[in-house]
Amino acid sequence: MRLRDYFPDGAVEVKEAAKDWQEAIDFSMDALLKHKYINPEYIQAIKDSTLSNGPYYILAPGVAMPHARPECGAYQTGLSLILLQQPVHFDNTDEPVKLLIGLAAAHADSHIGAIQALSELLCENEILESLLSANNAIQLKDIIALA
């Protein structure tokens, strides 16, 4: 399965800004919820875990992958990609986040292929910079299509 196959319709977007990290989480989960990859409890589990444990899902400077455990309400494995033109700050972190990669994993190992493809994409500094500086969803989709 190619990386782009994990993204349902509408799951790649550029947004101007999020008023806070909670709204950024909502943005990153919106398409996954709409397409029934997750339920609302999954989103709340991410927020609750963030409040308890901090934003453990910040992967790299400017990049976060919000997710929760499969049993918290994930029905199908999928991804979303939201680029914020204005970065958002998470509590107790100095690093603002611009790129949110929402992850829904229906089973403990069902997302391994997606994570491997994402890792390969994000470890290339040029590609990461291209993602962080994209102007629209088409540019983001074109970058994802390379993986």
WOZIZI-V589217 format. One record per residue. N is the residue number from 1. RES is the residue in one letter. PHI is phi in whole degrees, 0 to 359 (none if undefined). Layout:
# WOZIZI-V589217
n: {N N}
res: {RES RES}
phi: {PHI PHI}
This chain:
# WOZIZI-V589217
n: {1 2 3 4 5 6 7 8 9 10 11 12 13 14 15 16 17 18 19 20 21 22 23 24 25 26 27 28 29 30 31 32 33 34 35 36 37 38 39 40 41 42 43 44 45 46 47 48 49 50 51 52 53 54 55 56 57 58 59 60 61 62 63 64 65 66 67 68 69 70 71 72 73 74 75 76 77 78 79 80 81 82 83 84 85 86 87 88 89 90 91 92 93 94 95 96 97 98 99 100 101 102 103 104 105 106 107 108 109 110 111 112 113 114 115 116 117 118 119 120 121 122 123 124 125 126 127 128 129 130 131 132 133 134 135 136 137 138 139 140 141 142 143 144 145 146 147}
res: {M R L R D Y F P D G A V E V K E A A K D W Q E A I D F S M D A L L K H K Y I N P E Y I Q A I K D S T L S N G P Y Y I L A P G V A M P H A R P E C G A Y Q T G L S L I L L Q Q P V H F D N T D E P V K L L I G L A A A H A D S H I G A I Q A L S E L L C E N E I L E S L L S A N N A I Q L K D I I A L A}
phi: {none 279 306 298 289 277 261 288 306 79 271 239 215 248 241 296 195 245 292 197 295 296 292 299 300 302 302 290 255 304 293 294 290 302 268 63 284 221 246 300 295 298 296 296 297 297 296 298 294 296 295 281 245 82 280 298 263 284 269 203 306 85 233 230 234 298 197 226 290 307 290 279 130 262 258 213 278 195 228 227 220 239 254 264 295 252 298 246 259 263 303 64 228 268 273 287 247 250 245 246 250 286 236 242 238 288 222 303 245 288 260 299 299 295 294 298 295 296 301 298 292 284 282 273 303 298 292 300 298 296 298 291 250 298 256 203 295 297 299 299 297 298 292 298 297 288 276}
